[in-house]
Amino acid sequence: MPSSDSEDFESADEGQSYEKKDRKKRLSSSNYSDNALESDQNVAKSAAQSSNVGKPADKQQDADGWDDFDIDDNDTNIATASDRNDNKSKSSVSTKPAVKESNTGWDDFDDWGQDDGYSNAPREPAKPKLAELDAELNAIKDKMAPTPAPAPAPTGGGWGWSMHSLLNTATAGITTLTSQVSQGITTVLETGIGAPEPEELARKASQIKESKPSSSSNTPSVEQVPESASAQSKDGDGAYLPFGNLISGVTKFVETTGPKVISGGLDTLETIGKKTMEILQDGDPGLVKKRAMLGLSSEDKPVLSQVLREAREKAEQEEDKTEGVVEEKRVVEVVNYENLFNDFDGPVYLEALKLLSSQTSMRIEEQKRTLDAANRQAMEETLEMVVEIYELPEKEEDEDDEPSPEGPKPDAFHERLQAATQDLSIKLQFQPVVKQYKEVLDWLSNTEDVTVDVIYKQAVSSLAQATSLSMHLYHKTSELILASKIRSTVDESTALSQLTVVLRKHISDLAAQFAEKLNSISADNKQQVNEYITNIFLEAGNSSTYLETAFQLALPIIQIGAI
Amino acid sequence: MTSGPYNYSYIFKYIIIGDMGVGKSCLLHQFTDKKFMADCPHTIGVEFGTRIIEVAGQKIKLQIWDTAGQERFRAVTRSYYRGAAGALMVYDITRRSTYNHLSSWLTDTRNLTNPSTVIFLIGNKSDLDGQRDVTYEEAKQFADENGLMFVEASAKTGQNVEEAFLETAKKIYQSIQDGRLDLNAAESGVQHKPASPGRPLAAPPAARDHCAC
């Protein structure tokens, strides 16, 4: 067919008068923006068509939305209104099992509307609204449609036609795709935003609350509202219910229910979230596995809002109880590891180490930037190698627990520290940490007739101080290594890793000694003692974390010596 | 030893800089302990001192970073400027070279701190007036030209030491009041801790970041 014809036809069809020659010229020079512009016109047209075509399908989609929650009663086509409500509320809770059945994805939706699509019809007050929603969605999707269309723009004479048909095909594809998507969205919207669902959710929530006498006073009004709302929507059944009507129903419902909505809203959000996950999963089957691995799988997982509610009630109950325990709590609060760590300047040493670490990293980056590609590659390899060398041995439960070495313990500790760092070309001061150890040991052996509280306080304080002094040691070691002219990556790595091992052991030794001390006291409150011992080991763990953090912070300092 | 005073509402970070041997550590020691250390060992990297002072009825904890003056630590000490609210730049009035290096110290300070960082110039060893190598006037002029606060002080006698530290704090506090110093800025060098009377051991949350990332 002659091209002029097709063009004429096209322009007639479109009701537009284009400068065809110009257009062609521009097209051939492959000006994409122009191209897109004109296909906009085309698509707007076909989109309009598709939105018409979409209408019947929408009906089915409507049914689909509901079916999502009625999969269980697909066989029982006759369902009374009250039954349905029950089913709905049930299924909104038990969405998860349904999802599991259909984790292949879109099957979930395909199943719907096969048998009971129309048996569902009478109970669909929200249907008209859905039609509107779908219309909106169609409009949105029509707007979206043009973007992919320009791509297959053909050249030559038969352009108008082929373009048109191509576009048609394309939009058809898009329509199918988007309608599928909108199915999903509709389902979510419907279950999430559609008036009946929150009612159900709120009612469910109120039922839960009802079981508690305290909140029962509110419930009657809540019970009434869903009925009036559904009565309203029944009026509009079969016809297109104006949105306003529905909204007024909702607002009324919101007004009357007040705080109940919050819990309902939470559930709604949750439902939307779950739905989103389902839809996402369809595109990513692995997600199911990931979720399972993360322990997010749906089975017998309590509902978030439920958990929150329960937690709050629990907290309220606790509050009453704890009134009397406050005094006891104070003791523990006063013995606050972080405060003590602060007293001993631990955070400042750590901050100094952090600054040193980050500034050194920046210097490495700067150096890297001045290099050409090949040298940069080499440098990166070196840096990576240091990372591999620089590692901490696993925290093995030390089998090499030397049968308490001859001589006083602090000296042995000092020797171990020196042995760990002997290959460093710098001189380190271990006196502070050794001196503190000595003081702790003296305290432990010379203190009699003290309460468990005092021992506990001393224990946490000693751990905080030892940790703080260790931070100081890491900081000083890093400074000295940086300022040193002789650098040896391997020696430095080994030394710091050995130092960490020794300090880690030191910390657990401190904790063990205090635990022993606590146990040696014939306390009347054994439970308190056990609690204290647990806390001591927890704080020792905290100390170890600080040590490991400090060790890691020193990495750039070792790295910069290697490059 | 464990009952640290928690009833302060601000922490200011100070940094003390200047050539080796100008008396930085001695100034700090005089300020924190009110004592003069005759044979002060060389500082390695950085050492720390704290003291709680009061400005306009507010208790402020000064956290002072006393840096090493030795050239070999220069790269190390440059790391510590960040987040300083106050910088005390020290020279020795009896050694001209320490004064001549001030512009280089000033450049570092300007480059490595905030615009809001208060810089205070201290001419130390004012007790050794007989050996004076730098006049008060020229140092004062240098300070004025560069918008620095300035005193001559003596770590030995304690003259003007207190003033230098306190005036710096007042200026910082003023900047906070004027809104020139943004407390929320990460590098302001100031931490605000709402005082909690009656609960002296309320945990200072700002000090709890032990995360390496």
HADDOCK unambig.tbl for C-alpha pairs under 7 A between the chains (distance, minus, plus):
assign (segid A and resid 334 and name CA) (segid B and resid 201 and name CA) 6.14 0.50 0.50
assign (segid A and resid 338 and name CA) (segid B and resid 208 and name CA) 6.88 0.50 0.50
assign (segid A and resid 339 and name CA) (segid B and resid 203 and name CA) 6.20 0.50 0.50
assign (segid A and resid 340 and name CA) (segid B and resid 2 and name CA) 6.29 0.50 0.50
assign (segid A and resid 343 and name CA) (segid B and resid 2 and name CA) 6.71 0.50 0.50
assign (segid A and resid 343 and name CA) (segid B and resid 4 and name CA) 5.67 0.50 0.50
assign (segid A and resid 347 and name CA) (segid B and resid 207 and name CA) 6.42 0.50 0.50
assign (segid A and resid 352 and name CA) (segid B and resid 80 and name CA) 6.83 0.50 0.50
assign (segid A and resid 355 and name CA) (segid B and resid 79 and name CA) 5.83 0.50 0.50
assign (segid A and resid 355 and name CA) (segid B and resid 80 and name CA) 6.36 0.50 0.50
assign (segid A and resid 356 and name CA) (segid B and resid 76 and name CA) 6.81 0.50 0.50
assign (segid A and resid 356 and name CA) (segid B and resid 79 and name CA) 5.50 0.50 0.50
assign (segid A and resid 359 and name CA) (segid B and resid 79 and name CA) 5.70 0.50 0.50
assign (segid A and resid 461 and name CA) (segid B and resid 2 and name CA) 6.95 0.50 0.50
assign (segid A and resid 479 and name CA) (segid B and resid 45 and name CA) 5.83 0.50 0.50
assign (segid A and resid 479 and name CA) (segid B and resid 76 and name CA) 6.42 0.50 0.50
assign (segid A and resid 483 and name CA) (segid B and resid 72 and name CA) 5.82 0.50 0.50
assign (segid A and resid 483 and name CA) (segid B and resid 73 and name CA) 5.67 0.50 0.50
assign (segid A and resid 546 and name CA) (segid B and resid 210 and name CA) 6.99 0.50 0.50
assign (segid A and resid 549 and name CA) (segid B and resid 212 and name CA) 5.93 0.50 0.50
assign (segid A and resid 553 and name CA) (segid B and resid 212 and name CA) 6.91 0.50 0.50
